Amino acid sequence: MSTALGLAATSAALQQMLTEGFSALKLVDVLGASATVTCIAPDRVDTQADAPTLNIALYNQTRNTGWSNADLPSRDARGERTANPALALDLHYLLTAYGVADFQAEILLGAAMQVLHDTPALGRDAIRKWLKPVPVKANVQKALEFAGVADQLEQLRITPMSLTMDEVSRIWAAIQLPARPSAAYMLSVLLTQTPRSARTPLPVTSRNVYVVTLNTPRVDRIESIDGPALPITPDSTVKVSGANLDSHPIALRVDGVELSGGIRSQSANEIRFEFADLAALRAGLCGLQVVHPQMMGTPPVVHDGAESNLGAFVLNPKATFADGDNDPDEVIDGVTYRKGRITAAVAPPIGLRQRVRLLLNEKDAPAGRPARAYSFEAPDGNGIATGDVSTVQVRIAYQRVLPGHYLARLKVDAGMSPLTAAPDGRFDGPEVTA
């Protein structure tokens, strides 16, 4: 592999190859002057110079699709470097001829195209010779000699590009210069690599071969066993319906939290579980996945096996409310309003960045008017102390609430704490007084 200087070394080798080719063709006798080969941006070329000039400009580079996918990823799941994949590039060059006398540009461009046609690849010995600094090649820096272009695995090949008039006009429009006699070529493939340290595993001393039936689990529905229309809360037993769910061992994950200890029953088409660990969960939209682990290795160690699709459900929080901490009433236009704070104890814990709102709905409103309703946001950060990431209790301030009895709910992201119902079907709690 070449170093990061490989791109410059490739351009320098191409420049020296054309210079030698012009000398072999004795262009000085035809042109009446010695031709110059430059490798600079087109807008830096001196178009008024007396000597005819051929300029080599690298106008684009693209990733080589074959070599780019030949190596393993450079880092593992822990972010540690495990390999140094090569940067594989195809280099696109534009050869442009300049001359002040009749036919000089055409002679120069034709000679360059003939040299490249006769040399379809850059030989390794030739590259070493072209990049070796000598007094007549003052522009070739010594560092380019050790770029490693001659020693890379893939030999550099020269391919003429058949550009359409539209592509040629776009190139010159981007350069913002008048069009000149030119030809496009691609050099492929340049492989550059940095000598970075990588974590290389020890050799494999023994191998185990396992035959596993492809029986991928599938999750179709997630609902409470009390009914598909009822909310899923921390106290719920949850039913997961699907196909190929049964396995021994089995892993059940909700938002990455392992809940296999809460499984109460399992079959091919159904798993029932309870929330055994609430401390790591958060209310709101959750993702559930069934995994069939595989025991592999000597001694056997659990590895992730077949994984189901990701099923989604809403985990609604469970909340209890305590009113109090009332501030003095406000009287506005003769109407008395209450203000204060309501404390809610909630499970699962509330996260630092979750959106929490307190919802109040008037209880037993008279038939002559609509029931009053209010909503209030939790404080910034949900009142979580510095250094903590969650809390099981939140205090929410309310204001301009008319005195009365209210049904209280806590909305955490997409989840909503449930209400209780009386025997007659009407909601009767949780209740707070304002």
C-alpha positions in Angstrom: 0.0 0.0 0.0 1.1 3.6 -0.6 1.1 6.4 1.9 -1.0 9.5 2.0 1.5 11.0 -0.5 0.5 8.3 -3.1 -1.9 10.7 -4.9 0.8 13.3 -5.4 3.4 10.6 -6.4 1.0 9.2 -9.0 0.6 12.6 -10.6 4.4 13.1 -10.5 5.0 9.7 -12.2 2.4 10.5 -14.9 4.2 13.9 -15.5 7.6 12.3 -15.8 6.3 9.5 -18.1 4.9 12.1 -20.6 8.1 14.2 -20.4 10.2 11.1 -21.3 7.7 10.2 -24.0 7.9 13.6 -25.6 11.7 13.4 -25.6 11.5 9.9 -27.3 9.2 11.3 -30.0 11.7 14.2 -30.6 8.8 16.8 -30.3 11.4 19.6 -30.0 12.2 19.2 -33.7 8.5 19.4 -34.7 7.4 22.1 -32.3 10.6 24.2 -32.7 10.7 24.5 -28.9 11.0 22.3 -25.9 7.6 21.2 -24.6 6.9 21.7 -20.9 4.7 19.3 -18.8 3.1 20.9 -15.8 0.9 19.5 -13.1 -1.0 22.5 -11.7 -4.5 23.8 -11.6 -5.7 25.0 -15.1 -6.2 28.5 -14.0 -2.6 28.7 -12.9 -1.2 27.8 -16.4 0.6 30.7 -18.2 -1.3 30.7 -21.5 1.0 33.5 -22.9 4.3 31.5 -22.4 6.4 31.0 -25.5 7.0 27.3 -24.8 4.2 24.9 -25.7 2.8 23.4 -22.5 0.8 20.2 -21.6 -0.9 20.5 -18.3 -2.1 17.5 -16.2 -4.9 18.4 -13.8 -6.5 16.0 -11.3 -10.2 17.1 -11.6 -11.9 14.3 -9.7 -11.4 11.2 -7.7 -13.9 8.4 -6.9 -13.9 5.4 -4.6 -13.1 2.1 -6.3 -16.1 -0.1 -5.5 -14.2 -3.3 -5.8 -11.4 -2.6 -3.3 -13.6 -0.5 -1.0 -15.5 -3.6 0.0 -12.6 -6.0 0.0 -11.6 -5.5 3.7 -13.3 -5.8 7.0 -14.7 -2.8 8.9 -12.0 -0.8 10.6 -13.6 -0.9 14.0 -15.6 -3.4 16.1 -18.7 -2.8 18.1 -16.7 -1.3 21.0 -15.1 1.2 18.8 -11.6 -0.4 18.8 -9.6 -0.4 15.6 -9.4 -4.0 14.3 -8.1 -3.4 10.7 -6.6 -0.7 8.4 -8.7 -1.0 5.3 -7.0 0.8 2.3 -8.4 3.9 0.8 -9.0 2.8 -2.8 -9.3 5.7 -5.3 -9.8 6.0 -9.1 -8.0 9.2 -10.2 -9.5 11.3 -13.0 -7.1 13.5 -14.9 -7.6 16.1 -17.6 -4.7 16.7 -20.1 -4.8 20.1 -21.7 -2.5 21.4 -24.4 -1.4 25.0 -24.8 0.5 26.6 -27.7 1.1 30.0 -29.2 1.8 28.9 -32.7 -0.4 27.0 -35.2 -1.0 23.4 -34.5 1.3 23.3 -31.4 -1.6 22.4 -29.0 -2.8 19.7 -31.4 0.7 18.2 -31.8 1.3 18.2 -28.1 -2.1 16.6 -27.2 -1.8 14.0 -29.9 1.7 13.1 -28.7 0.5 12.8 -25.1 -2.5 10.5 -26.1 -0.1 8.3 -28.2 2.3 8.0 -25.2 -0.6 7.0 -22.9 -2.0 4.6 -25.5 1.4 2.8 -25.8 1.7 2.6 -22.0 -1.6 1.2 -20.6 -0.1 0.7 -17.1 2.6 2.2 -15.0 5.3 -0.4 -14.3 6.9 -0.7 -10.9 10.5 -0.2 -12.0 9.4 2.7 -14.2 7.6 4.4 -11.3 10.8 4.1 -9.1 12.8 5.6 -11.9 10.4 8.5 -12.5 10.1 9.3 -8.8 13.9 9.2 -8.1 15.0 12.8 -7.5 17.7 14.0 -9.9 18.8 17.6 -10.7 16.8 17.7 -14.0 13.6 16.9 -12.0 13.7 19.6 -9.4 10.0 19.6 -9.0 9.9 15.9 -7.8 10.3 16.0 -4.1 12.3 13.3 -2.4 9.3 12.4 -0.1 7.4 11.2 -3.2 10.1 8.5 -3.8 9.0 6.8 -0.6 5.2 7.1 -1.1 5.1 3.4 -2.0 3.1 3.7 -5.2 5.5 1.2 -7.0 5.0 -1.3 -4.2 1.2 -1.3 -3.8 -0.7 -4.6 -4.4 -2.6 -3.3 -7.5 -0.7 -2.0 -10.5 -1.8 1.4 -11.8 -3.7 1.2 -15.1 -4.4 4.0 -17.5 -7.8 4.1 -19.1 -9.0 6.8 -21.6 -12.3 8.3 -20.8 -14.9 8.9 -23.5 -16.5 12.1 -22.3 -19.6 13.4 -24.1 -19.7 17.1 -25.2 -22.1 17.7 -22.2 -19.5 16.3 -19.8 -16.7 18.2 -21.3 -18.6 21.5 -21.2 -19.5 20.9 -17.6 -15.8 20.4 -16.7 -14.7 23.6 -18.4 -17.7 25.5 -17.0 -16.7 24.4 -13.5 -13.1 25.5 -14.2 -14.5 28.8 -15.5 -12.0 29.0 -18.3 -12.3 28.9 -22.1 -12.2 25.4 -23.4 -8.9 24.1 -24.7 -7.8 20.9 -26.6 -8.0 18.3 -23.9 -8.4 14.6 -23.1 -9.5 12.8 -20.0 -7.9 9.7 -18.5 -8.5 7.5 -15.4 -5.7 5.9 -13.3 -6.9 3.0 -11.3 -6.5 1.9 -8.6 -4.5 3.9 -6.0 -4.4 2.2 -2.6 -3.4 4.3 0.3 -3.1 3.2 3.9 -1.8 4.7 7.2 0.3 2.5 9.5 -2.1 2.7 12.5 -2.1 0.2 15.3 -4.9 -2.3 15.1 -6.1 -4.9 17.5 -5.3 -8.3 16.0 -6.9 -11.4 17.7 -4.8 -14.5 18.5 -4.8 -17.4 16.1 -7.7 -19.9 16.3 -6.6 -23.1 17.9 -9.8 -25.1 17.6 -13.1 -24.8 15.7 -16.6 -25.8 16.5 -19.2 -26.4 13.7 -22.9 -25.8 14.5 -26.0 -26.6 12.5 -28.9 -24.4 13.4 -32.3 -24.6 11.9 -33.4 -21.2 10.4 -36.4 -20.5 12.5 -36.5 -16.7 12.9 -39.1 -15.5 15.5 -41.7 -12.9 14.4 -43.6 -10.4 16.5 -47.0 -9.5 15.3 -48.9 -7.9 18.2 -48.2 -6.6 21.7 -51.1 -6.0 24.1 -52.3 -6.4 27.6 -53.9 -9.7 28.5 -56.8 -7.7 30.0 -57.8 -6.6 26.5 -56.3 -5.1 23.3 -58.0 -1.7 24.0 -56.6 -1.4 27.6 -53.4 0.4 28.3 -50.1 -1.4 29.2 -48.9 -0.3 32.6 -46.1 -1.4 34.9 -48.6 -3.8 36.6 -49.8 -5.4 33.4 -49.1 -8.8 32.1 -48.2 -8.4 28.5 -49.1 -10.8 25.7 -46.7 -11.0 22.7 -48.3 -12.7 19.7 -46.4 -13.9 16.6 -44.7 -17.0 15.2 -41.7 -19.2 16.1 -41.5 -17.4 19.4 -40.7 -20.4 21.7 -37.0 -21.2 22.4 -34.9 -22.6 25.3 -33.0 -20.4 26.2 -34.9 -17.3 25.2 -34.2 -13.6 25.6 -36.9 -10.9 25.7 -35.6 -7.3 25.4 -37.6 -4.1 25.8 -35.6 -1.0 24.8 -32.4 -3.1 25.2 -33.4 -4.1 28.8 -33.4 -7.8 29.4 -36.8 -8.9 30.8 -36.5 -12.7 30.3 -36.9 -13.1 34.1 -40.4 -11.8 33.8 -41.7 -14.4 31.3 -44.6 -16.3 32.8 -45.4 -18.6 29.8 -44.3 -19.2 26.3 -45.4 -21.1 23.2 -44.7 -21.0 19.5 -47.3 -18.3 19.0 -47.4 -16.4 22.3 -45.3 -15.1 25.1 -46.7 -13.7 28.3 -44.4 -11.6 30.6 -44.4 -9.0 33.4 -42.1 -6.1 33.9 -39.5 -7.6 36.2 -37.1 -4.6 36.1 -38.7 -1.1 35.9 -35.6 0.8 37.1 -34.0 0.8 33.6 -37.2 1.3 31.6 -38.9 4.6 30.7 -42.5 5.3 30.0 -43.6 6.1 26.4 -43.0 4.3 23.1 -40.9 1.1 23.6 -39.4 -1.4 21.3 -39.6 -5.2 22.0 -37.6 -7.9 20.5 -37.5 -11.7 20.9 -34.0 -13.3 20.6 -33.2 -17.0 20.4 -29.7 -17.3 22.0 -27.2 -20.0 20.9 -24.8 -21.8 23.1 -21.4 -21.9 21.3 -17.8 -22.3 22.2 -15.7 -24.4 24.5 -16.9 -24.1 27.2 -20.3 -23.1 25.8 -21.1 -19.4 26.1 -24.4 -17.6 25.2 -24.3 -15.8 21.8 -27.1 -13.9 20.2 -28.8 -16.0 17.6 -32.0 -15.4 15.6 -33.6 -12.1 16.3 -37.2 -11.1 15.7 -38.4 -7.9 14.1 -38.8 -4.9 16.4 -42.4 -4.6 17.8 -43.6 -1.4 19.3 -46.0 -0.6 22.2 -46.7 2.2 24.6 -45.7 1.7 28.2 -48.0 3.9 30.3 -46.8 5.2 33.6 -48.4 4.4 36.9 -48.8 7.5 39.1 -50.2 8.6 42.5 -50.8 12.2 43.3 -50.6 14.2 46.5 -52.0 17.8 46.5 -50.7 20.4 48.8 -48.1 23.2 48.9 -50.9 25.6 48.0 -49.9 29.3 47.5 -52.2 32.2 48.4 -55.2 32.4 46.1 -55.4 34.9 43.3 -58.5 37.0 42.7 -58.9 38.2 39.1 -62.0 40.2 38.1 -63.7 39.0 41.2 -63.0 35.3 40.5 -60.8 33.3 42.9 -58.2 31.0 41.4 -56.0 28.5 43.1 -52.3 27.9 42.6 -49.7 25.6 44.1 -47.8 22.4 43.4 -48.9 18.7 43.0 -46.4 15.9 43.7 -46.7 12.8 41.6 -45.0 9.5 42.4 -44.4 7.6 39.2 -43.2 4.2 37.9 -41.2 3.6 35.8 -38.8 6.4 36.6 -38.9 9.6 34.6 -35.8 10.4 32.5 -34.1 13.7 32.3 -35.1 14.5 28.8 -38.7 13.1 28.8 -41.6 15.5 28.4 -43.9 15.4 31.4 -47.3 17.1 31.7 -49.9 17.1 34.5 -53.5 16.9 33.2 -56.4 17.9 35.4 -60.1 17.2 34.5 -62.9 18.4 36.6 -64.7 15.6 38.5 -68.5 15.4 38.6 -69.0 18.6 36.6 -72.6 20.0 36.7 -74.7 19.2 33.6 -75.2 22.8 32.7 -71.6 23.4 31.5 -68.5 21.6 30.1 -66.1 20.1 32.6 -63.1 22.3 33.3 -59.7 21.0 32.1 -56.1 22.1 32.6 -52.6 21.0 31.7 -49.2 22.0 33.2 -45.7 21.3 32.1 -43.1 19.8 34.5 -40.1 22.0 35.4 -37.0 22.0 33.3 -35.2 18.7 33.6 -38.3 17.4 35.4 -36.8 18.6 38.6 -34.1 15.9 38.6 -31.1 16.8 40.8 -27.7 17.5 39.2 -25.8 14.3 38.6 -28.9 12.1 38.5 -30.5 10.8 35.3 -34.0 9.8 36.5 -36.5 10.3 39.3 -39.5 8.5 40.7 -41.2 11.7 42.0 -41.9 15.0 40.2 -43.5 18.2 41.5 -45.5 20.2 39.0 -46.7 23.8 39.6 -50.3 24.8 38.7 -51.9 28.2 38.6 -55.2 29.9 37.7 -57.2 26.8 38.5 -60.8 27.2 39.8 -61.4 25.6 43.1 -62.8 22.0 42.9 -62.1 18.3 42.7 -60.1 17.1 39.7 -59.1 13.8 38.1 -55.3 13.8 37.7 -53.2 12.1 35.0 -49.6 12.2 34.2 -48.5 12.2 30.5 -44.9 11.0 30.0 -43.9 11.3 26.3 -46.5 9.1 24.5 -47.6 7.3 27.8 -50.5 8.3 30.0 -51.2 7.2 33.5 -54.6 5.4 33.7 -57.7 6.4 35.7 -59.7 4.2 37.9 -63.4 3.6 37.4 -66.4 3.3 39.8 -68.8 0.4 39.5 -71.1 2.6 37.5 -68.3 3.0 34.9 -67.6 6.7 35.7 -64.0 7.7 36.4 -63.4 8.3 40.1 -59.6 8.6 40.6 -56.9 9.5 41.1 -58.4 12.7 42.6 -56.7 15.9 43.7 -58.3 19.0 45.3 -57.5 22.5 44.2 
